[in-house]
Amino acid sequence: MVPSPGATVQDDPVALAEIELCGELIIAASTADEERLSFARIDEVLEVDR
């Protein structure tokens, strides 16, 4: 699927949501004490219930 000319990320709610989630993960990783985020911490940041 090719985006239409002049389309921006604001026109794509899925892309915008993915960018926001990536941003949340980056913030969590940059403030973490451990070297890597645990799966549990990633789920917490992304608000995933397992």
C-alpha positions as CSV (number, residue, x, y, z in Angstrom):
1,M,0.0,0.0,0.0
2,V,1.4,3.3,-1.1
3,P,0.5,6.4,0.9
4,S,-1.3,9.2,-1.0
5,P,0.8,12.2,-1.9
6,G,0.7,14.8,0.9
7,A,-0.3,12.2,3.5
8,T,1.3,12.6,6.9
9,V,1.7,10.4,10.0
10,Q,-1.2,12.5,11.5
11,D,-3.4,11.0,8.8
12,D,-2.5,7.4,10.0
13,P,-3.8,6.7,13.5
14,V,-2.1,3.2,13.6
15,A,1.3,4.7,12.7
16,L,0.8,7.4,15.3
17,A,-0.1,4.9,18.0
18,E,3.0,2.8,17.1
19,I,5.2,5.9,17.4
20,E,3.7,6.7,20.8
21,L,4.3,3.1,22.1
22,C,7.9,3.2,20.8
23,G,8.4,6.5,22.6
24,E,7.1,5.0,25.9
25,L,9.5,2.1,25.5
26,I,12.4,4.4,24.8
27,I,11.6,6.5,27.9
28,A,11.3,3.4,30.1
29,A,14.6,1.9,28.8
30,S,16.5,5.2,29.3
31,T,15.4,5.4,32.9
32,A,15.8,1.7,33.8
33,D,18.5,0.6,36.2
34,E,19.0,-2.7,34.5
35,E,20.7,-3.3,31.2
36,R,17.5,-4.6,29.5
37,L,13.8,-4.2,30.2
38,S,12.2,-7.4,31.4
39,F,9.2,-8.8,29.5
40,A,7.1,-7.9,32.6
41,R,8.3,-4.3,32.5
42,I,7.7,-4.1,28.7
43,D,4.1,-5.4,29.3
44,E,3.7,-2.8,32.1
45,V,4.9,0.1,29.9
46,L,2.7,-1.0,27.0
47,E,-0.2,-1.7,29.4
48,V,-0.6,-5.3,28.2
49,D,-2.4,-7.8,30.4
50,R,-1.3,-11.4,30.2
